[in-house]
Amino acid sequence: MKRVLLMLALLVMPSLAFAQKSTEDEAGDVSEVDKDSSGPLRDRIRPVTGHLFLMKGRFELSPGISISVKDAFFTKYVFGLSATYYFTESLGLSLRGGYALSVTSGAAQICVRDASGNASCRLPTDTELNGLDANGRTKAFGKIGLLAGLDLQWAPVYGKISLTAEKVIGFNMYAMAGPQLVQQGPNNALTVGGNVGLGMRFFFNRWLCLRTELRDVIYMEPNGPIGDSLRNQLMIDFGFSLFFPTTFTEG
């Protein structure tokens, strides 16, 4: 019986070795790198190179809303529109305009003491902040109306963000600076100042993107509560942009 089992084992082992060798020959000697390059992931995930979005020679039309920050007396909500033309991929000239709705911020308080020396504080009313005082000066600084500016934009940073394994969006970061015209005070006086800021765009397709900016509007406010004073108004801007023409040719 032992001799029969030994003979069967000797007959089966060459057959198994041949079958294993045939399987390896059919599969080939495939390394891990070759598996990645020939596998299904390569068909689904294409390599991303170059720019997903081009701006040279195109116009950008961008509506948006700006909200002022760190306001002592008035919070401004600016509804605006900007139009930009790009001479190169990184340089553009922008014309912007907007109108600000100034509402009482609630940051400042009016405090008084009674006959016993106890202090009580309350928020100022709109009447107490608007208009001129007995000396002909603005009661509270920071109220603005119309805004208009001309900005030079420079976008040196371009990148890509992978949202999922198969979805990539492009973005760029840019800086801007230029003169600013500000209508401010109860007399709607016009003053010339400056505008500097940083921004980012996130491109959804060839003609639409989301835009956000942080800007500092610098201007001189005449005849304020403490006389003429230099004002710095920080603004956070949110909006979207439409690019024309809506298509571009990759060079």
C-alpha positions in Angstrom: 0.0 0.0 0.0 2.8 2.4 0.8 4.4 1.7 -2.5 1.2 2.6 -4.3 0.8 5.9 -2.5 4.5 6.8 -3.2 4.0 6.1 -6.9 0.8 8.3 -7.0 2.7 11.2 -5.3 5.5 11.0 -7.8 3.0 11.1 -10.7 1.0 14.1 -9.3 4.0 16.4 -8.3 5.2 17.0 -11.9 1.7 17.8 -13.0 1.3 20.5 -10.2 4.7 22.0 -11.0 3.7 22.3 -14.7 0.4 23.8 -13.9 2.0 26.4 -11.7 4.6 27.3 -14.3 1.9 27.7 -17.0 0.0 30.1 -14.7 3.1 32.2 -14.2 3.8 32.2 -17.9 0.3 33.4 -18.7 0.4 36.2 -16.1 3.9 37.2 -16.9 6.5 38.7 -14.5 4.4 41.8 -13.5 6.0 44.2 -11.0 4.0 46.4 -8.6 4.8 49.4 -10.8 3.6 47.6 -13.9 0.4 46.6 -12.1 -0.3 50.2 -11.2 0.3 51.5 -14.8 -1.9 48.8 -16.4 -4.6 48.5 -13.7 -8.1 50.0 -13.7 -7.0 53.1 -11.7 -4.9 54.4 -14.6 -8.0 54.4 -16.8 -10.0 56.3 -14.2 -7.5 58.8 -12.9 -5.7 60.8 -15.5 -2.5 62.7 -14.7 -3.2 66.4 -14.2 -0.7 68.8 -15.7 -0.7 72.4 -16.7 -3.5 75.0 -16.0 -7.1 73.9 -15.7 -8.1 77.6 -16.2 -6.6 80.4 -18.3 -7.3 84.1 -17.9 -5.1 85.9 -20.5 -7.2 88.0 -22.9 -10.4 87.4 -21.0 -12.8 89.6 -19.0 -14.0 88.8 -15.5 -17.4 90.1 -14.3 -17.9 89.6 -10.6 -20.8 90.6 -8.4 -20.4 90.3 -4.7 -21.0 91.5 -1.2 -18.5 92.9 1.3 -18.9 93.0 5.1 -16.8 95.4 7.2 -15.1 94.0 10.3 -14.0 95.6 13.7 -16.4 98.6 13.4 -16.9 100.7 16.4 -20.0 102.5 15.3 -21.2 101.3 11.8 -21.2 97.9 10.2 -21.1 98.3 6.4 -22.7 95.9 3.9 -21.3 96.8 0.4 -23.1 95.4 -2.6 -20.8 95.8 -5.5 -19.6 94.8 -9.0 -16.1 94.6 -10.5 -14.9 94.1 -14.1 -11.4 93.0 -14.8 -9.4 92.5 -18.0 -6.3 90.2 -17.9 -3.3 91.2 -20.0 -1.4 88.0 -19.0 -2.1 85.0 -16.9 -1.0 86.8 -13.8 -1.7 90.6 -14.4 -5.1 92.3 -14.7 -6.7 95.7 -14.4 -9.9 95.9 -12.4 -12.6 98.6 -12.0 -14.9 98.1 -9.0 -17.8 100.0 -7.6 -20.4 99.5 -4.8 -22.8 101.0 -2.4 -22.6 100.5 1.4 -25.5 100.2 3.7 -24.3 101.4 7.1 -26.1 100.0 10.2 -25.3 100.5 13.9 -22.7 97.9 14.8 -23.6 97.6 18.5 -19.9 97.6 19.5 -19.9 101.0 21.1 -22.0 101.9 24.2 -23.1 105.1 25.9 -22.5 105.0 29.6 -23.8 107.6 32.2 -23.7 107.8 35.9 -26.6 108.6 38.1 -26.6 110.8 41.2 -25.4 107.9 43.3 -22.4 107.3 41.1 -23.7 104.1 39.6 -22.9 103.7 35.8 -25.5 102.3 33.3 -24.7 101.6 29.7 -26.8 101.2 26.6 -26.4 100.9 22.9 -26.5 104.2 21.0 -29.4 104.9 18.7 -29.1 105.7 15.0 -30.0 109.3 15.7 -27.2 109.7 18.2 -24.6 108.4 15.7 -25.8 110.1 12.5 -25.5 113.8 11.7 -23.4 116.6 13.1 -22.8 117.6 16.7 -23.1 121.2 18.1 -19.6 122.0 16.8 -20.5 121.0 13.3 -18.5 117.8 13.4 -19.6 114.3 12.6 -21.0 112.6 15.6 -19.5 109.2 14.8 -16.9 108.2 12.2 -17.0 105.3 9.8 -20.2 105.8 7.9 -19.7 105.5 4.1 -21.9 105.3 1.0 -20.6 104.9 -2.5 -17.2 103.3 -3.2 -15.3 103.1 -6.5 -11.7 102.0 -7.2 -9.2 101.0 -9.8 -7.0 98.0 -8.9 -4.0 96.3 -10.4 -4.2 92.6 -9.8 -1.3 90.2 -9.6 -1.9 86.5 -9.4 1.5 84.7 -9.0 0.2 81.5 -7.3 -1.8 78.8 -9.1 -2.6 75.4 -7.8 -5.0 72.4 -7.8 -7.1 70.8 -5.1 -8.2 67.1 -5.3 -11.8 66.9 -3.9 -12.2 63.2 -4.6 -10.1 60.5 -6.3 -11.4 61.7 -9.7 -12.3 65.4 -9.2 -9.8 68.2 -9.3 -10.4 72.0 -9.2 -8.0 74.8 -9.8 -7.4 77.9 -7.7 -5.2 81.0 -7.7 -4.1 83.5 -5.1 -3.7 87.2 -6.0 -2.8 90.6 -4.6 -4.3 93.9 -5.5 -3.7 97.6 -4.9 -5.0 100.9 -6.3 -6.7 104.2 -5.7 -10.1 104.3 -4.0 -12.9 107.0 -4.1 -15.0 107.0 -0.9 -18.3 108.8 -0.1 -18.5 109.2 3.6 -20.0 111.1 6.5 -23.5 112.7 6.9 -22.6 115.3 4.2 -21.7 112.5 1.7 -18.3 114.1 1.2 -16.0 112.5 -1.4 -12.4 111.7 -0.5 -9.7 109.8 -2.3 -7.9 107.0 -0.6 -6.3 103.6 -1.4 -7.2 100.0 -1.5 -5.0 96.9 -0.9 -5.9 93.3 -0.4 -5.5 89.6 -1.0 -7.9 87.2 -2.7 -8.5 83.7 -3.9 -10.5 82.1 -6.7 -11.7 78.6 -7.0 -12.5 77.5 -10.5 -15.5 75.2 -11.1 -15.4 75.1 -14.9 -14.0 77.2 -17.8 -16.1 80.3 -17.1 -17.3 80.2 -13.4 -15.5 80.6 -10.1 -16.0 81.4 -6.5 -14.1 84.5 -5.2 -13.2 85.7 -1.7 -11.1 88.7 -0.7 -9.7 90.5 2.3 -9.3 94.3 1.6 -8.2 97.3 3.5 -9.8 100.6 2.4 -7.6 103.5 3.5 -9.0 107.0 3.4 -9.0 110.4 5.2 -12.2 111.3 7.0 -12.4 115.1 7.4 -14.2 116.9 10.2 -14.7 113.8 12.3 -15.3 113.6 16.1 -11.6 114.1 16.7 -10.9 116.3 13.6 -9.4 115.0 10.4 -8.4 111.3 10.8 -7.0 108.5 8.7 -9.3 105.6 8.5 -8.6 101.9 7.8 -11.6 99.9 6.9 -11.2 96.1 6.7 -13.6 94.4 4.3 -14.3 90.7 3.7 -15.7 90.1 0.2 -17.6 87.1 -1.1 -18.8 86.7 -4.7 -18.7 84.7 -7.9 -17.1 85.5 -11.2 -18.1 85.0 -14.8 -15.4 84.9 -17.5 -15.8 86.0 -21.1 -15.4 84.5 -23.5 -16.6 81.4 -21.8 -14.0 79.1 -23.4 -10.3 79.4 -23.9 -7.7 77.7 -26.1 -4.8 76.0 -24.3 -1.5 77.2 -25.7 
